[in-house]
Amino acid sequence: MKVVITGTSRGIGRAIAEKFLAVGADVIGIDKLDAPFAARGYTHHVSDVYSGELPDIDGTEILVNNAGVQDSGRDIDINLKGTIRVTEKYAFQGSVKSVLFIASASASTGSEFPEYAASKGGVVAYMKNVALRIAEYGATANSLSPGGVYTELNDRVINDPALWKRIMAQTLIPKWATAEEIAEWAYFLTVVNKSMTAQDVLVDNGEAAKSDFVW
């Protein structure tokens, strides 16, 4: 199983890479940062998904578009345009079985930095376009939209007791997902799943469903 994953240097992307390596897959990581680890079966390419040179990779079976930035001034370039660039290069060929896009709960709620929310909403729309076109190969295309995830990128609020209390008050199950749990979802959607396509899966501990009813 040949798996291409973008944004593998840390957080969700690293956890997804480790999950696929654990089941014996050949994993090719693409990230603007250096390799996060040395492991049998892992190949790393340093490149910016929007503007860098993308490596030639034959026979991609699973593509996971995870690379992303937040409130960077480049959110639309990296999160949306970079994702489109990677997908158009690797997805549409005979070996492909599944394409997964790591979007965000903000794609449906809009509750984020403006360009970030717009970029992830665009990812979900583009996913549906990919699903239409990739069906001729018998392949699925879906997106996974996490809410809060315990990663170092979110340390600012995780480590602030006041902010964390406010966040938990807006979450039905008062916790966030781990990167490892999101990796399990990614594996399920790309390997176990054979029939669901063109769908966005929201994993947010019920944050989007929260409603404070006052009588």
C-alpha positions as CSV (number, residue, x, y, z in Angstrom):
1,M,0.0,0.0,0.0
2,K,1.6,3.3,-1.1
3,V,0.4,6.3,0.8
4,V,1.2,9.9,0.1
5,I,0.6,12.3,3.1
6,T,1.3,16.0,3.1
7,G,2.2,17.9,6.3
8,T,3.8,15.0,8.1
9,S,6.3,16.9,10.3
10,R,4.0,17.2,13.4
11,G,0.5,16.9,14.8
12,I,-2.2,15.2,12.8
13,G,0.0,14.5,9.7
14,R,2.7,12.8,11.8
15,A,0.1,10.7,13.6
16,I,-1.4,9.6,10.3
17,A,2.0,8.7,8.9
18,E,2.8,6.7,12.0
19,K,-0.6,4.8,11.7
20,F,0.0,3.8,8.2
21,L,3.6,2.8,8.9
22,A,2.4,0.6,11.8
23,V,0.3,-1.5,9.4
24,G,3.2,-1.9,6.9
25,A,2.4,0.7,4.3
26,D,5.0,2.6,2.3
27,V,4.5,6.2,3.3
28,I,5.8,9.2,1.3
29,G,5.6,12.4,3.3
30,I,5.7,15.9,1.8
31,D,6.4,18.8,4.2
32,K,8.2,22.2,4.1
33,L,10.0,21.0,7.3
34,D,12.5,18.2,7.6
35,A,11.5,14.6,8.3
36,P,10.0,14.1,11.7
37,F,11.5,10.6,12.2
38,A,13.5,7.9,10.4
39,A,11.5,4.8,10.0
40,R,11.5,1.8,7.6
41,G,9.0,2.4,4.9
42,Y,9.0,6.2,5.2
43,T,10.4,8.5,2.6
44,H,10.3,12.3,3.1
45,H,10.4,15.1,0.6
46,V,10.9,18.7,1.7
47,S,8.6,21.0,-0.3
48,D,6.0,23.7,0.0
49,V,2.8,22.2,-1.4
50,Y,1.8,25.6,-3.0
51,S,5.0,26.8,-4.5
52,G,7.7,24.1,-4.1
53,E,8.7,21.3,-6.5
54,L,6.5,18.3,-6.0
55,P,8.3,14.9,-6.4
56,D,7.2,12.5,-9.1
57,I,5.5,9.6,-7.4
58,D,4.1,6.7,-9.3
59,G,1.3,4.4,-8.2
60,T,-0.2,6.4,-5.3
61,E,-3.0,4.3,-3.8
62,I,-4.0,6.6,-0.9
63,L,-3.6,10.4,-0.8
64,V,-4.1,12.3,2.4
65,N,-4.1,16.0,2.1
66,N,-3.2,17.3,5.5
67,A,-0.7,20.2,5.1
68,G,-2.2,23.4,6.4
69,V,-1.5,26.7,8.1
70,Q,-3.7,28.9,10.4
71,D,-4.0,32.6,10.4
72,S,-0.8,32.9,8.4
73,G,-1.6,35.2,5.6
74,R,-1.2,32.2,3.3
75,D,-4.1,30.1,4.4
76,I,-5.9,30.0,1.1
77,D,-2.6,29.4,-0.8
78,I,-1.5,26.5,1.3
79,N,-4.8,25.0,2.6
80,L,-6.8,25.3,-0.6
81,K,-4.5,26.0,-3.6
82,G,-1.8,23.7,-2.4
83,T,-4.2,20.9,-1.7
84,I,-5.6,21.3,-5.2
85,R,-2.1,21.2,-6.7
86,V,-1.1,18.0,-4.8
87,T,-4.4,16.3,-5.6
88,E,-4.3,17.0,-9.3
89,K,-0.7,15.7,-9.5
90,Y,-1.2,12.4,-7.6
91,A,-4.8,11.3,-7.5
92,F,-6.1,10.8,-11.0
93,Q,-4.5,7.6,-12.1
94,G,-5.3,3.9,-12.2
95,S,-3.7,2.9,-8.8
96,V,-5.7,5.3,-6.7
97,K,-8.1,3.9,-4.2
98,S,-8.9,6.8,-1.9
99,V,-8.3,10.5,-1.4
100,L,-8.8,12.1,2.0
101,F,-8.8,15.8,2.8
102,I,-8.2,17.0,6.4
103,A,-10.6,20.0,6.5
104,S,-11.9,21.5,9.7
105,A,-15.1,21.9,11.7
106,S,-14.9,25.6,10.7
107,A,-15.6,24.6,7.2
108,S,-19.3,24.2,8.2
109,T,-19.5,26.5,11.3
110,G,-17.3,29.4,10.0
111,S,-16.1,29.8,13.6
112,E,-12.4,30.5,13.0
113,F,-10.0,33.0,11.5
114,P,-11.7,34.3,8.3
115,E,-9.2,33.1,5.7
116,Y,-8.8,29.7,7.5
117,A,-12.5,29.1,7.5
118,A,-12.8,30.1,3.9
119,S,-9.9,27.8,2.9
120,K,-11.3,24.8,4.7
121,G,-14.8,25.4,3.3
122,G,-13.1,25.4,-0.1
123,V,-11.4,22.1,0.6
124,V,-14.8,20.5,1.4
125,A,-16.3,21.8,-1.9
126,Y,-13.2,20.7,-3.9
127,M,-13.5,17.2,-2.2
128,K,-16.9,16.8,-3.7
129,N,-15.5,17.8,-7.1
130,V,-12.8,15.2,-6.7
131,A,-15.3,12.5,-5.7
132,L,-17.2,13.1,-9.0
133,R,-14.1,12.8,-11.1
134,I,-12.3,10.0,-9.3
135,A,-15.2,7.6,-9.3
136,E,-14.2,6.4,-12.7
137,Y,-11.2,4.7,-11.0
138,G,-13.5,3.1,-8.4
139,A,-12.0,5.3,-5.8
140,T,-13.5,7.3,-2.9
141,A,-12.9,10.9,-1.9
142,N,-14.0,12.2,1.5
143,S,-13.0,14.9,4.0
144,L,-12.5,14.7,7.7
145,S,-13.3,17.8,9.7
146,P,-11.8,17.8,13.2
147,G,-12.9,20.3,15.8
148,G,-10.3,20.9,18.5
149,V,-7.3,18.5,18.5
150,Y,-4.5,18.2,21.1
151,T,-1.5,19.4,19.1
152,E,1.3,21.9,19.7
153,L,-0.3,24.3,17.3
154,N,-3.1,24.7,19.9
155,D,-0.9,25.1,23.0
156,R,-1.9,28.7,23.3
157,V,-5.4,27.8,24.4
158,I,-4.8,24.4,25.8
159,N,-2.4,25.9,28.4
160,D,-4.5,28.9,29.3
161,P,-6.9,27.8,32.1
162,A,-9.4,30.6,31.4
163,L,-9.6,30.1,27.7
164,W,-9.7,26.3,28.1
165,K,-12.7,26.6,30.5
166,R,-14.5,28.7,27.9
167,I,-13.8,26.2,25.2
168,M,-14.9,23.2,27.2
169,A,-18.2,25.0,28.0
170,Q,-18.9,25.0,24.3
171,T,-18.3,21.2,23.9
172,L,-20.9,18.5,24.6
173,I,-18.2,16.0,25.5
174,P,-15.7,18.2,27.4
175,K,-12.5,17.2,25.7
176,W,-10.7,17.4,22.4
177,A,-9.6,14.6,20.1
178,T,-6.0,13.4,20.1
179,A,-4.0,13.4,16.9
180,E,-3.9,9.6,17.2
181,E,-7.7,9.4,17.2
182,I,-7.9,11.5,14.0
183,A,-5.3,9.1,12.5
184,E,-7.6,6.2,13.2
185,W,-10.5,8.1,11.4
186,A,-8.2,8.7,8.5
187,Y,-7.3,5.0,8.2
188,F,-10.9,4.0,8.4
189,L,-12.0,6.5,5.7
190,T,-9.3,5.5,3.3
191,V,-8.8,1.8,3.9
192,V,-11.8,0.2,5.7
193,N,-14.4,2.4,3.9
194,K,-15.2,1.2,0.4
195,S,-18.6,2.7,-0.2
196,M,-18.9,6.2,1.3
197,T,-17.7,9.0,-1.0
198,A,-18.2,12.7,-1.4
199,Q,-18.9,13.1,2.3
200,D,-17.5,15.4,5.1
201,V,-17.1,13.7,8.5
202,L,-17.3,16.0,11.5
203,V,-15.3,14.9,14.6
204,D,-15.7,17.7,17.1
205,N,-16.9,16.2,20.4
206,G,-20.3,17.8,19.7
207,E,-19.0,21.4,19.6
208,A,-21.1,22.3,16.5
209,A,-24.2,20.8,18.2
210,K,-23.9,22.9,21.4
211,S,-26.8,25.1,22.2
212,D,-27.3,27.0,25.4
213,F,-31.1,27.1,25.9
214,V,-32.2,29.8,28.4
215,W,-35.8,29.9,29.5
